[in-house]
Amino acid sequence: MTDGLMHPGHMPAAPVDLGGTGYYIHWGVLQISAANAVVIVLMLIVFVLALLLPFPRGRRRR
């Protein structure tokens, strides 16, 4: 079993324990993993930024 450290010539170990149980957020009847919640929040941020930031314009015709 590895100790989670990087060894020369080997792939680095995962920064988190992938063998344990996940962390879940409970809100009423809604249950979602914390990792999925983070991904959804990041996607919403990118979506809002895409709506608010100006679209790059090309060179104008003369």
C-alpha positions in Angstrom: 0.0 0.0 0.0 1.3 3.5 -0.8 1.7 6.2 1.7 0.3 8.9 -0.7 3.7 10.5 -1.4 5.3 10.9 -4.8 8.0 8.3 -5.6 10.5 8.8 -8.4 9.3 7.2 -11.6 5.7 6.7 -10.4 2.5 8.7 -11.0 1.7 11.1 -8.1 -0.9 9.8 -5.7 -4.4 11.5 -5.6 -4.5 14.6 -3.4 -7.7 13.2 -1.7 -8.7 9.8 -0.4 -10.6 8.2 -3.3 -11.3 5.1 -1.4 -13.4 6.7 1.4 -17.0 7.7 1.5 -17.9 10.9 -0.3 -19.2 14.1 1.4 -22.9 14.7 0.6 -25.0 17.8 1.1 -28.5 17.2 2.3 -31.1 19.9 1.7 -34.7 18.7 2.2 -35.3 15.9 -0.4 -32.2 17.0 -2.4 -29.0 15.1 -1.8 -25.9 15.9 -3.9 -22.2 15.2 -3.5 -20.0 18.1 -2.7 -17.8 17.5 -5.7 -20.8 17.7 -8.0 -22.1 20.8 -6.3 -18.7 22.5 -6.9 -18.8 21.6 -10.6 -22.4 22.9 -11.0 -21.5 26.2 -9.3 -18.4 26.6 -11.5 -20.6 26.0 -14.6 -23.1 28.6 -13.5 -20.3 31.1 -12.9 -18.9 30.5 -16.4 -22.4 30.8 -17.9 -23.1 34.2 -16.1 -19.7 35.5 -17.2 -20.4 34.5 -20.8 -23.6 36.5 -20.6 -22.1 39.6 -19.0 -18.7 39.9 -20.7 -18.7 41.7 -24.0 -18.3 39.6 -27.1 -15.0 40.3 -28.9 -15.5 42.2 -32.1 -13.4 41.8 -35.2 -12.0 44.6 -37.3 -14.6 47.0 -38.7 -15.2 47.2 -42.4 -14.4 50.5 -44.2 
